Every structure is written in structure tokens, then in C-alpha cells.
Amino acid sequence: MSNELTFESAHEQINAYVEKLEKGNLSLEESMECYEKAFKLMEFCYKQLDDCKLRITEINERFEKLNKTGDVFDD
């Protein structure tokens, strides 16, 4: 995937592939290509979501530490 790809643009591309597949006027090979491309984009999106989840967890841990000790920056 390109470094310029965003979650939102990947999501839009997935939707476009799904629409093409739902129309049903593609050959088997074209359908497989759409499916594979959509799957790669989905992998990208899931990685983005996992990365965000990790960042949120880290921020929440720092916040809890701040609440307990009053000093979040004593790493």
C-alpha cells in the first residue's frame, strides 16, 4: 500500500470494489481481482485501527499514571 493511503480513502476504495462486485457484471477473473484488492485495503484498515487502539491504550495508561502520581513524564 502507498504511504499516501489513508484510512478514509481505503474505505472509499473498498466500497467502490464492493459496488462493482454487487453489480455482478464482471468476469470471474475481474471479480477475483476486485476481491483481492479490497482484501488488501481491508488489511490496511485493520492495521490502522490496531495502531490507533494501541495509541489509545498508551494514552489511557499515561492518564491513569498521572491520576495516581501526579507526574506522567517520569518515564
C-alpha positions as a Python dict, from the first residue, in 0.01 Angstrom:
ca = {
    (1, 'M'): (0, 0, 0),
    (2, 'S'): (109, 354, -70),
    (3, 'N'): (239, 576, 208),
    (4, 'E'): (-20, 833, 96),
    (5, 'L'): (-313, 598, 154),
    (6, 'T'): (-539, 700, 439),
    (7, 'F'): (-797, 501, 628),
    (8, 'E'): (-1073, 709, 473),
    (9, 'S'): (-951, 671, 115),
    (10, 'A'): (-901, 297, 164),
    (11, 'H'): (-1255, 271, 297),
    (12, 'E'): (-1390, 455, -8),
    (13, 'Q'): (-1197, 225, -240),
    (14, 'I'): (-1332, -83, -62),
    (15, 'N'): (-1685, 48, -108),
    (16, 'A'): (-1619, 104, -479),
    (17, 'Y'): (-1494, -255, -519),
    (18, 'V'): (-1796, -389, -331),
    (19, 'E'): (-2030, -195, -560),
    (20, 'K'): (-1854, -338, -866),
    (21, 'L'): (-1884, -690, -726),
    (22, 'E'): (-2251, -644, -634),
    (23, 'K'): (-2341, -537, -988),
    (24, 'G'): (-2242, -886, -1100),
    (25, 'N'): (-2132, -791, -1450),
    (26, 'L'): (-1764, -879, -1404),
    (27, 'S'): (-1586, -1185, -1531),
    (28, 'L'): (-1460, -1435, -1278),
    (29, 'E'): (-1104, -1301, -1314),
    (30, 'E'): (-1220, -940, -1272),
    (31, 'S'): (-1422, -1039, -967),
    (32, 'M'): (-1119, -1207, -813),
    (33, 'E'): (-903, -900, -878),
    (34, 'C'): (-1160, -675, -711),
    (35, 'Y'): (-1189, -913, -417),
    (36, 'E'): (-811, -931, -370),
    (37, 'K'): (-767, -555, -393),
    (38, 'A'): (-1049, -496, -145),
    (39, 'F'): (-899, -753, 92),
    (40, 'K'): (-558, -579, 84),
    (41, 'L'): (-728, -250, 159),
    (42, 'M'): (-917, -413, 447),
    (43, 'E'): (-588, -540, 589),
    (44, 'F'): (-453, -185, 571),
    (45, 'C'): (-763, -52, 752),
    (46, 'Y'): (-743, -315, 1025),
    (47, 'K'): (-376, -231, 1082),
    (48, 'Q'): (-465, 137, 1109),
    (49, 'L'): (-737, 54, 1364),
    (50, 'D'): (-499, -170, 1563),
    (51, 'D'): (-239, 108, 1568),
    (52, 'C'): (-499, 356, 1694),
    (53, 'K'): (-614, 112, 1960),
    (54, 'L'): (-255, 76, 2083),
    (55, 'R'): (-210, 453, 2092),
    (56, 'I'): (-534, 495, 2288),
    (57, 'T'): (-425, 228, 2535),
    (58, 'E'): (-89, 400, 2585),
    (59, 'I'): (-256, 739, 2636),
    (60, 'N'): (-502, 590, 2886),
    (61, 'E'): (-216, 428, 3078),
    (62, 'R'): (-35, 762, 3095),
    (63, 'F'): (-355, 930, 3211),
    (64, 'E'): (-404, 670, 3486),
    (65, 'K'): (-44, 718, 3592),
    (66, 'L'): (-96, 1095, 3604),
    (67, 'N'): (-405, 1049, 3820),
    (68, 'K'): (-216, 823, 4062),
    (69, 'T'): (119, 1002, 4085),
    (70, 'G'): (56, 1349, 3951),
    (71, 'D'): (359, 1305, 3719),
    (72, 'V'): (306, 1145, 3380),
    (73, 'F'): (650, 1243, 3250),
    (74, 'D'): (877, 1043, 3480),
    (75, 'D'): (949, 771, 3221),
}
